[in-house]
Amino acid sequence: MGGSAEMIITNARVQTMDPARPRAEAVAIAGGRILAVGGQAEVAALAGPGCKVVDAGGRSLLPGFVESHLHLVLGGNELSQLQLGGVEGFDALVSAFRAFAAANPGLPLLMAQGAAYEILDSPVTRHDLDQVIGDRPIAMMSPDHHTVWANTAALRAAGILHGAVMPHGHEVVMADDGTASGELREFEAFGPILALGGDAHLQLGIATGGEPDPWPSAEQREKDKAKIAAGLAHCTAHGITSMVNMDGNRYTCVLLQEMADEGRLTARVKVPFHFKPHMELSELDRASAMAAEFTGEWVTSGFVKMFMDGVVDSRTAFMLQDYPGTTERGAPLFPPARFNDICAEIDRRGLQIAVHAIGDGAVRQTIDGYEAAAQRNGARDARHRIEHIELIDRADVPRLGVLGITASLQPPHPPGAMDFPMATMESVFHRDRWRDAYLWKTLADHGAPLAFASDWPVTDVSVMRGIQAALTRVPYDGCQDERVALPDVLRAYTAGGAWAAHLEGLTGTLREGLVADLVLIDGDIETIPAQNLGQTGITLTIVGGRTTYDPDGLVGSDS
């Protein structure tokens, strides 16, 4: 160890995630990087002139949390919209919407988030929402962000009241009278509704994979950056210092890079190129260009995101067998042979692949694509990943470990674990397949690397609530316990997430020379009862040596 520390955090229960030195008492920071990790006395000796010494008071100090799957721009944008989480029944819906309408008389679209699929006793129609508010466009998004319901005014204003031709997998659901029912499935279908709010250019990364045209003005970019800043502040308060933004385009990277240059970026963000089914392979030139353009410590790309299917609630997740009580099993968004070609080309370019795959059919087809890429190009340290894996056939479980595929999972997602109701299990999974749903320990036991996340704003971004959900999840009837132990949970939110994003040489571990990304938890995470972790606060968040969250003034204004 050498040099002088600018900040020392001491009297801490340090978990470094570094196998060479897993425990310590203090960490020294200088020049935005970790100068030393060790005992209190040896680290104290490094204090330079004016060094800020922070007494952690026995709290747990960890590498800053790596949020491996969220939607930063969309989440930041939604913070100002109506939140319907926990709202049930027509009267409560009316009350919430009308209060929001009264407080926002000038909004061209009254948009709500978190509307449960079962918010009303029967499937929501435009006529239901017309009774809520009929003279202004209103719409509400499901928690999974794959379905929107809109009233007649919104459908008419968006030009889709009488339906619209949609790409495969996207649907304006039609009623018996030949008009739109009000239900819109997947991004292309509800994109025209979201555009009414003036935010269509922010949805392009996930909706079409395209770029804004015309390019937004400096004034518009400032408005967009303000939404990102709101999302960043929300995440920073939960100890998040790095994130994989699972939608995006070059415009997203440009906004983030401008914020980094302005000193306003408070987390490291990795952004994908979104490859859609309508694209030709030549579009991957854009993915390669993004990878080459954004290579710093704050904004990076280098991976391609795809959707293989939808979600279970709307029966758009691709299953190997019919949904209970139906003849539906969903469908893949890519034909198998073409998907294999796409994976092989992405892999040939040295880019990482991340695929949203929820149903067991989608998971199998994704694994097949990664296997085809490895066969054609040869094995490499690709770290391709599958997002969600809500159901998997037992025959496919060991294939992740064999192929080195990361299981990117969300502890808040299993019904009954956090905010999603157990009723979902009964309606979308055959009971004899519950043992194959939301597997964590089984995948890890078979060699799959784990990365944990929230998928915010689909669920609460709180990492502490996610940790609680991971540790307190009750096994489904007749099923094995899929919880992993606390050390593995913490690794999946730190070093595991960093490794999965090819960031382990920069962050995710408290080790000399890496960037000083740290989170101080308000207590000893190893002794707090698991059922209380979700109520445990974050005392300090530090990114690159800069204090970004300090609610109690532990560091103070002179940090």
VEXLUMPA-280291 format. One record per residue: residue in one letter; x, y, z of N, C-alpha, C in turn. Coordinates in steps of 0.2 Angstrom, whole numbers, plus 5000, padded with zeros to 4 digits. Example, Ala and Ser with C-alpha at 12.3 -4.5 7.8 and 13.67 -1.06 7.14 Angstrom:
<sites>
A506649725039506249785039506649845039 S506449895035506849955036506450005039 
</sites>
This chain:
<sites>
M500449945000500050005000500450065000 G500250114996500650174996500250234994 G500450294995500050354994499650385000 S499350434999498950465005498250465003 A497850445008497150435008496750505008 E496250515004495850575004495250555009 M495050495009494450475013494550405016 I494450395022494450335025493850315029 I493550255027492950235031493150175035 T493150185042493350145047492850115051 N493050065056492550035060491950005057 A492149975051491549945047491649875047 R491049835046491049765044491149765036 V491749755034491849765027491849695024 Q491349685019491349625015491549645008 T492149625006492549645000492249614993 M492049554994491849504988492549484984 D493049494988493749474985493949414989 P493949354985494149294988494849294992 A495249334989495949344992495949374999 R495449425000495349455007494649475008 P494249425010493549435010493249485015 R493649495021493449535026493949585028 A493749645030494149695032493749745037 E494149795040493849835044493849915042 A494249925037494249995034494449995027 V494250045024494450055016494650135016 A495250135012495550205010495350225003 I495250285002495050304995495550364993 A495750364987496150424984496050424977 G495950484974495850494967495350454964 G494750444967494250404965494250334965 R494850304968494950234967495150204975 I495050144975495250114982495950114983 L496250144988496950144989497150084993 A496750064998496850005002496249985006 V496249915007495749885011496149845016 G495949855023496249815028496049825035 G496449815040496349835047496349905048 Q496049925054495949995055496550025056 A497049995059497650035061498050045054 E498149985050498549995044498250045039 V497550045039497250095034497350165037 A497250175044497250245047497950275045 A498450235045499150265044499250295037 L498750285032498750315026498450385025 A498150405031497850465030498250525028 G498050565023498450615021498150685024 P498450745022498250805025497550815023 G497050835027496350845026495950785025 C496250725026495850665025495250665029 K494750645026494050635029493950565032 V493950565038493850495041493150485043 V492850435041492150415042492050355047 D491750365052491650315057491050275055 A491050215053490450175050490050145056 G490350155062489950135068489750055068 G490150015065490049945065489549925059 R489349965055488849955049489249905044 S488849875040489149835034489349885028 L489949875026490149905020490349855014 L489949875009490049825003490249864997 P490449824992490449854985489749884983 G489749944980489149974977488749924974 F488149924975487649874971487649884964 V487649824960487649824953486949804951 E486549844948485849824946485949804939 S485849734939485949704932485449704927 H484849734929484349734924483849784926 L483849844923483349894925483249944918 H482749984919482650034913482650104916 L483250134916483350194920482950254917 V482950264910482650324907481850314908 L481650254907480950244908480650254915 G481150224919480950234927480950304929 G481450344927481550414929480950454926 N480750434920480150464917479450454921 E479450394923478850364926478750394934 L479250424936479250444943478650494944 S478550534939478050594939477350574937 Q477250504935476650484933476250454939 L475650444938475150414943475350344944 Q475450324951475650264953475050224956 L474850164953474350124954474450064958 G475050054960475249994964474849994970 G474449934971474049924977473349944976 V473249984971472550004970472149944967 E471549934970471049884968470349904968 G470049884962469349904962469149964958 F468549974955468350024951468350094955 D468050094961468050154965468750184967 A469150144969469850164970470250194964 L470050154958470350184952470150244950 V469450254951469150324949469450374953 S469550364960469750414965470550434963 A470950384961471650394960471750434954 F471350414948471450454942471150524942 R470550534945470250594945470650644950 A470950624955471450664959472050684955 F472350634951472950654947472750694941 A472150694938471950734933471850804936 A471550814942471450884944472150914946 A472650874948473250904949473650914943 N473450894937473850894931473350914925 P473150974926472650994921472851004914 G473551014913473851024906474150964903 L474150914906474450854903474050824897 P474350814891474050784885473850714886 L474150684891473950614892474050604900 L473550574903473550554910473850484910 M474450474912474750404911474850374918 A474650314919474750284926475150224925 Q475550204930475950144931475750094936 G475850034935475749984940475049954941 A474649964936474049934936474049864935 A473749824941473749754941473349724936 Y473449674933473049644928472349624931 E472349614937471649604940471449664944 I471549724942471349784945470649794946 L470249764941469549764941469349684941 D468749674942468449604943468449574936 S468449604931468449574924468949614920 P469149584914469649614910469449694908 V469949734909469849804908469749824900 T469249864899469049884892469149964892 R469149984886469150064885468450094888 H467950054888467350084891467350084899 D467750044902467850044909468250114911 L468750124907469150184908468750244906 D468350244901467850304899467450324905 Q467250274909466850294915467350324921 V467950304920468450344925468550414923 I468750424917468850494914468650484906 G468150514904468050514897468250564892 D468350624895468450684891469250704890 R469650664893470350664892470750604891 P471250594887471550534886471850514892 I471750444894472050414900472250344898 A472750324901473050254900473350234906 M473450164907473750134912474150074910 M474750074913475250014911475249964916 S475249904914475349844919476049844922 P476149814928476749814931477349784927 D477149734923477749704919477949754913 H477549804912477649844906477549814899 H477149764899477049734892476349744890 T475849774894475149784892474949854895 V474649894890474349954892473549954890 W473149984895472449994893472350064893 A471950084888471850154886471050164885 N470850234887470150244885470050264878 T469450274876469250294869469550354867 A469650404871469950474869470650464868 A471050424871471750404870471750364864 L471350314863471450274857471250314850 R470750354851470650404845471150454844 A471450484849471950534848472650494845 A472750434847473350394844473150364838 G472550364835472450344828472350264828 I472250234834472150164834471550134836 L471050184836470350154839470050104834 H470250104828469950054823470550004822 G470949994826471549944825472149974821 A472549924821473149944817473549884815 V473949884810474349824808474949824812 M475149774816475649764820476149714818 P476849724820477249664820477049604824 H477349554822477249484825477349494833 G476849474837476949484844476749544847 H476549594843476249654846475549654843 E475049684848474349674846473949734849 V473549764845472949804847472349754847 V472149734853471649694854470949724852 M470649684848470049714845469449684848 A468849714849468249694852467749664846 D467249634848466749604844466449654839 D466449724841466149774837466649804831 G467249774831467749794826468149854828 T468049874834468449934837468949904842 A469449944844469949924849469649914856 S469749864859469449844865469749894871 G470349914870470649964875471349924877 E471449864876472049824878472549824873 L473149844874473649844869474249804872 R474449754868474949714870475649724867 E476149734871476849744869476949814866 F477549834865477849904864477549934858 E477549904852477349934846476649954846 A476249914850475449924850475349984854 F475649994860475550044864475950104863 G476450104859476850154857476550224855 P475950214851475650274849475250314855 I475050274860474750304866475350344870 L475850304871476450344875476650404871 A476650404865476850464861476350524862 L475750514864475350574866475650614872 G476050584876476350614881476950654880 G477150644873477750684871478450644872 D478350584874478950544876479150494872 A478850494866478950434861479750424859 H480150484859480850474857481250434863 L480950434869481250404875481050324874 Q480550304871480350234870480650204865 L481050234860481250204854481750144855 G482150154860482650104862482350034863 I481750034867481449974868480849954863 A480550004860480049994855480249974849 T480750004846480949994839481649984838 G482050004842482749994842483050054837 G482650104836482850154832483150214835 E483250274832483550334835483050384833 P483050444838482550494836482750534830 D482250544826482250584820481750634819 P481850694820482550734820482850724827 W483450734827483850724833483650774838 P483450764844483250814849483750874850 S483450924851483750984852484150984859 A484551034860484851044867484351054872 E483851094871483351104876482951034877 Q482750994872482450934873482950884877 R483550884875484050844879484050864886 E484050924888484050944895483450914899 K482850924895482250894899482350814900 D482650784895482750714895483250694901 K483750734901484250724906483950734913 A483550784914483250794920482850724923 K482550694918482150634920482650574922 I483250574918483750524920484050544927 A484150604928484350624935483950604940 A483250614939482750584944482850514945 G482950474940483050404940483650384944 L484150424942484850414946484750424953 A484450474955484450494962484050444966 H483550414963483150364965483550304967 C483950284962484350224962484950234967 T485250294967485750304972485550294979 A484950314981484650314987484650244990 H484650194985484650124986485350094986 G485850134985486550104985486750074979 I486450094973486650064967487150114964 T487750084962488250124959488450104952 S488150044949488250024942487549994940 M487450004934486749974932486849954924 V486449904923486349874916485649904913 N485649954909485049974907484849934901 M484249894902484049844897483649864892 D483649934890483449954884483850014882 G483850034876484250094874484450094867 N484850144865485050154859485650204859 R485850234854486450284854486250344858 Y485550364857485350424860485350424867 T485250364870485250354877486050364879 C486450334876487150334877487450414877 V487150444872487350514871487150554877 L486550544879486250584885486650564891 L486850504892487250484898487950514898 Q488250514892488950534891488950604893 E488450644890488350714892488350734899 M487950694903487850694910488550684913 A488950624911489550614914490050664913 D490050694907490450754905490350814910 E489750824912489450874916489550864923 G489750804925489850784932489150764935 R488650754931488050734934487850664934 L488250624931488150544931488350514938 T487850484941488050454948488050384948 A488050354942488150284942488450264935 R488750204935489050184929488450144925 V488350154919487850134915488050094909 K487850034908487949994902487349994898 V487350014891486750014887486849974881 P486249934879486249894874486049924867 F486249894862485949904856485349854855 H484749874854484149834854484049804847 F484049744846483949714839483249684839 K482849704834482149684834482049634828 P481549604828481449544823481449574816 H481249634815481149664808481849684805 M482349684809483049714807483449654803 E483849684798484249644794484949644799 L485349584797485949584801486449644800 S486349674795486749734794486649784799 E486049784802485949834807486449824813 L486749774814487249754819487849804818 D487949834813488449884812488349934817 R487749954818487550004823487749984830 A487649924832487849894838488649894839 S489049874834489749884834489949954835 A489649994831489850074832489750094839 M489150074842489050094849489550074854 A489750004853490249974857490950014856 A491150034850491750074849491750144852 E491150174852491050244853491050254861 F490750214865490650224872491050164876 T491650184878492150134881492450164888 G492150214890492450244897492250204903 E492350234909492250204915491550214917 W491150264913490450284916489950254911 V490050264904489550244899489850194895 T489550134894489850084890489250054886 S489350014881488849974877489149904876 G489249884870489549814869489149754870 F488449764870488049714870487349724867 V487049674865486449674861485849644865 K485349674865484749644869484249624864 M483849574865483349544861482749524866 F482149524863481549494866481449424863 M481349374866481149304863480449294864 D480149324870479449314871479149374875 G478549374877478249424881478249404888 V477649404891477549394899477049344900 V477049314906476549254907475849284908 D475749344911475049374913474649384907 S474949404901474549414895474649354890 R474949294893474949234889475349244883 T475849294883476349304877477049274879 A477149244885477749204886477649144882 F478249124879478249064874478349004878 M477848954879477848894883477948834878 L478148784881478248714878477548674878 Q477148704882476448674883475948724884 D475348704883474748754883474748784890 Y474548854890474348874897473748844900 P473648844907473148804910472448824907 G472048784905471348794903471248824896 T471848824892471848864886472148814881 T472148834874472548804869473048854867 E473248904871473748944869474448924873 R474948944869475648934872476148984870 G475849044867476349094865476749074859 A477149114857477549104851478249144852 P478749114849479349154849479349214844 L479749264846479749324842480249314836 F480649264837481149254831481049184829 P481049164823481149094820481749064823 P481749004824482348974827483048974823 A482948964816483548964812483849034812 R483349084811483549154810483949174817 F483649154822483949174829484649144829 N484749084827485349054828485849104824 D485649124818486049164813486249224817 I485749254820485849324823486349314829 C486249264833486749254838487449244836 A487449204831488149194828488449254826 E488149294822488349364820488549404826 I488149414831488349454836488949434840 D488949364841489549334844490149344840 R490149334834490649344829490949414830 R490549464831490749534832491149544839 G491149494843491349504850490949544855 L490249544853489849574857489449524862 Q489249544867488849504872488149504870 I487749454872487049454870486649444877 A486049474877485649474883484949464880 V484549414881483949394879483349384884 H482849424883482249424888481949354886 A481949304890481549244889481249224896 I480549214896480249204902479949134901 G479649114896479349044895479848994894 D479748924896480248874895480348864887 G479948884883480048874876480548934874 A480448994876480849044875481549034877 V481649004883482248994887482648944882 R482348884880482648834876482948864870 Q482448904866482648924860483248974861 T483349014866483849054868484549014869 I484448964873485048924874485248894867 D484848874863485048844857485348894853 G485148954853485549014849486249024851 Y486349024858486949034861487448974859 E487148914859487548854858487748854850 A487248874846487448884839488048934838 A488048984841488549034841489249014843 A489248974848489848944850490148894846 Q489648854843489848804838490148834832 R489848884829490148914823490748964824 N490748994830491349044831491849014835 G491748964839492248934844492048974851 A492248934856492148954863492549024864 R492249064868492649124870492249154877 D492549194880492349224886491749274885 A491149244882490649294879490149314885 R490049274890489549294895488849314893 H488649274888487949284886487549274891 R486949304891486549304897485749294895 I485349264900484649254899484349294904 E483849344902483549384907482849344909 H482749334916482149314919482049244920 I482049204915481949124916481449114921 E480849124920480349114925480049044924 L480149004919480048934918480548904914 I480848844916481348814912481248734912 D481248704907481248634907481848604910 R481748544914482348524918482848494913 A482748474907483248454902483748514901 D483448574901483848634899484248664905 V484148644911484448674917485248664917 P485548604916486248604916486548644910 R486248654905486548684899486748754900 L486448794905486748854906487448854909 G487548814914488248804916488748784911 V488548734907489048704902489248754897 L488748794895488848854890489148914893 G489148924900489348984903488849044902 I488249024902487649074902487449104908 T487449164909487249194915486549194916 A486349174922485649184924485449244927 S485149294923485049364926484349364929 L484249354935483649344939483449404943 Q482849404945482549464949482149434955 P482449434961482149414967481449444968 P481349504966480649524967480049494963 H480249454958479749434953479349374955 P479649324958479149264959478549284963 P477949264961477349284964477449254972 G477249304976477249284983477849304987 A478449324983479049334986479049404988 M478749454984478749524986478049554985 D478049584979477349624978476949594973 F477149544969476649504964476249454968 P475649454966475149404970475249334968 M475149284973475249214972474749194966 A474149224966473649204961473949194954 T474449234952474749224946474949144944 M475249114949475449044949474949004946 E474349014949473748964948473548974941 S473549034938473249044932473749034926 V474349034927474849034921475348974921 F475348944927475848884927475448824929 H475548764926475248704928475548684934 R475148664939475448644946476048604946 D476048554941476548504941477248534938 R477148594936477748634933477948684938 W477648694944477848744949478648734951 R478748664951479448644953479948674948 D479748694942480248714937480248794936 A479848824941479748894940480148934945 Y480448994942480849034946481449004950 L481848964946482348924949482948974950 W483248974956483849014957484448964960 K484248924965484748884968484948824963 T484448804960484548744955484948764950 L484848824947485248844941485948854944 A486048884950486748894952487048834954 D486748784957487048724958487248684952 H486948704946487148664940487648714936 G487948764940488548804937488348864933 A487748884934487548954930487749004935 P488149054932488249114936487649154937 L487549184943486949224945487149294945 A486649334942486649414943485949424945 F485849464950485249484953485049564951 A484349574951484149644949483449644951 S483149704949482449714950482049724944 D482349744938481949764932481549824933 W481749864938481449934939481349964932 P480749994931480150004936479649954936 V479749894933479349834934479149824941 T479749824945479649814953480049864956 D479949874963480349914967481049904966 V481449964965482149954964482549944970 S482249944976482649934982483049874982 V483649874983484049814983483949784990 M483849814995483749785002483149745002 R482549774999481949734998482049674994 G482449674989482649624984483049564988 I483449594992483849544997483349505001 Q482949545004482449515009482049465005 A481749484999481349434995481749374993 A482449374992482849324990482849274996 L482949305002483049265008482449235012 T481849265010481249245014480749215009 R480849205003480449174998480249105001 V479549095001479349025003479248974998 P479548914998479448864993478748854991 Y478648854984477948834982477748764984 D477048754984476848684987477148634983 G477448584987477748524984478448534980 C478748594981479348614977479948624982 Q480448624979481148624983481248704984 D481648714989481848784992482348814987 E482148864983482548894978482948954981 R482948964987483349024990484149004990 V484549054989485249044990485449084996 A486049064999486249095005486449165004 L486449205010486549275010487249295006 P487749255007488349275004488249274996 D487949224994487749214987487349264984 V486849284988486349344986486749404986 L487249424991487649484990488049484984 R488349424983488849424977488449434971 A487849404970487449414964487249494963 Y487249524969487049604968487749644968 T488249614968488949654968489449624963 A489849584965490349554961490049514955 G489549474956489249434951488949474946 G488649534948488349574943488849604939 A489449624942489949664938490249614933 W490349554936490649504931490249494925 A489549484926489049474921489049524916 A489249584918489249644913489949664911 H490449614912491149624910491449684913 L491249704919491449754923491949744929 E492149674930492449654936493149684936 G493449714931494049744931494049814934 L493449844935493249904936492949914943 T492449874944492049884950491749814952 G491349814958491049754960491349724966 T492049744967492449714972492749764976 L492849764982493249814986494049784986 R494349814981495049784980495549844978 E496149854980496549904979496649914971 G496549974969496549994962495949994958 L495349964961494749974958494450034959 V493950054956493550114957493250114964 A493150174967492950174974492150184974 D491850124972491150114972490950074978 L490550114983490450074990489750094992 V489450044996488850064999488850045007 L488650085011488650075018487950065020 I487750005023487149985025487050005032 D486450025034486250045041486149995046 G486749955047486649895051487149845049 D487149785053487549735051487149685047 I487249685041486749645036486749565038 E487249545042487349475043486949455050 T486749505054486349495060485649525060 I485549565055484849595054484349535052 P483849525055483349465053483149475046 A483149425042482949425035482349465034 Q481849455038481149485037481249565038 N481749585041481849655042482249695037 L482649655033483149685028482749745024 G482149725021481849775017481749845020 Q481749845027481649915030482249945032 T482849905030483449935032483749985027 G483950045030484150095025484850095023 I484950135018485650145015485950215019 T486550205022486850265025487250305021 L487550275016488050305012488150275005 T488150315000488350284993488850324991 I489350294988489950324985490150294979 V490250334974490350314967490950354964 G491450314963492150344960492350394966 G492350374972492550414977492150474979 R491650484975491150544976490550524980 T490350554985489850544990489150564986 T488750514984488150534980487550524985 Y487550494990486950484995487250485002 D487050535006487250535013486750575017 P486150535018485550565021485650595028 D486150565032486250585039486850625040 G487150645034487750695034488350655037 L488450595036488950555039489650585036 V489650595030490250625027490350695028 G489750735027489750805027489850835021 S489750905021489750945015490450955012 D490950935016491650945014491950885011 S491550835009491850775006492050784999 
</sites>
